[in-house]
């Protein structure tokens, strides 16, 4: 970074929220609803650098999108993560070999529980949530989507 860029970024830290919102409008060409000073200065600092030096390449954007689509990210630690048992030895909610079914938008979907994952449509998935996302196109809790209760099987109503 050039000295002038460092000075420009440092000057953002001294701005008020109102000034940062104005600067945001200048560099992004749109209003922001945010009143969070840290968020605003980071976004504005990133944008002025992007405008000065260029953003990430189209190839990098494409690769990031691919990784995001393929990601099977756990956002919460499993309840028994610190139980002392290795992950492979934890009790599964549904026994291996079980076939889970779900009717969604008039179509019946079946998933087979494997020792290390789940098989759906000839492919192996690491989680039921990933399968539910594949089926619906949106994020779902896999246990809720396949109607799995906490007692180790599908709920029956």
N, C-alpha and C positions, 0 to 999 in steps of 0.2 A: 504494500500500500504506500502511496505517496504521502508526504507530510501533510499536504493539503487535505487529503482524504481523511487522515487521522484527525486533523483539526475539525473537519466538518462533522465527523461522527461524535467527537468529544463535545462539540457545541450542542448537539442534540440532547445530551444529558442535562444541560442547564435550562432547557426549554420547559415551559409549563405544559400541562395537558392540552390546553387550548391551542398553544403554538404547535405542539406536535400533531394535533388533529389537522391544523391548517397545512402543515408540511406534508402530512399523509395525503391530503387532497391534491397537493401540488405534484407529488411524485407518482401517485397511483391513478390520478384523474377521477377519483370517486370519494365520496364521504365514507367515514367510518363511524360506527356506533360505539366503538370502544372508548372507555375512559381510563384504561389501564396504562399508566405511564411507561412501565417497563416494556409491555407488549408493543406499544406504539413506537418507542424509540428503537427497539430491535427491528421491527418491520421497516421503518423508515431508513435505518442504517443499512439494512440488507438491500433495500431497493435502490438507494443512491449508489451503492457499490455495483449493483447489477447494471444500472444505467451507464455507469462509468466504464466498467470492465467487461460487460456482457454477462449473460446468465449461463446456466448450465446448458450443455449441448442437447440437441434433440435426441441423440443416441442415449445420453444419460437419463433423460426424462423417460424415454421409452423403456429402458431397462428398469428404472425405479417402478414404473407402472406394472411391469411384468412381475417383479418381486412382490409388490403389494398384493397382486391378484393371487399369487401362489402361496402367500404367507398364511400359515396356520398359527396365529399368534394367541398365546394364552395370556389373558389380561389379569387373571387372578391366580394366586397360588392355590393349589389343591388343598382341601381341608386336611388331608393326612400327609402333607409334604414333609412335615417334621416329626413323623411318627416313629422314625428310626428304621422303618422298612425301606429297602430300595424300591424305586418306582416300579420295577417289573414284578415285584412280589405283592404289591397292593391289591386288595380285593377289587375286582371289576364290578361296576354297577350291574352289568348284564353278563351272564356266562358266555364263554367262547362257544361259537356254533349257533347261537341264537339268531333267528332271522327277525329283524324288526320291520314292521310295515307301517306305512302312513299313506292315507289317501289325501292328495292335495290337488285342488283345482280339477277334480274329476279323474285323476290318474292315480293308480296305486304304485307306490314306490317301495322297494324291498332292499334291506341292507343286512348283510351277514356280518356278525361280530367275529373277528379273528383274534388270535393271540396278541398280535401287535398291530391293532388298527381295525379298520372296517372296510368291507368290500361293497362297492356300489357301482353298478353300470360297468362292470369289468375293470374298475380301477380301485386302487387301495388308497384310503384316506386315513389320516392320523386322528381325526375327531369326527364326531357326529355333527358338530357345528359346521365343519367344512362341507359336509355333505348337504346339510340343510341350506347353506349358502349357495351351493351348486344348483340345487333344485329350485330355490326361490329367487335367487339373484339378490338377496338381501341378507343381512346378518340375523341369525337366529341362535338361540341357545339350543344345541342339539338335543339335549335331554327333553326340553319342552317340546321341540318340534316332533320328536318321535314318542312323546307322551310317556317318558320313563319316570317312574317314581323313585324315591330315595331308598326303597326297600329291595332293590335289585331286580326289577323287572318292569314290564310295561303295565301301566294302570289299566284296569278293566272297569268300564262303567256300565 
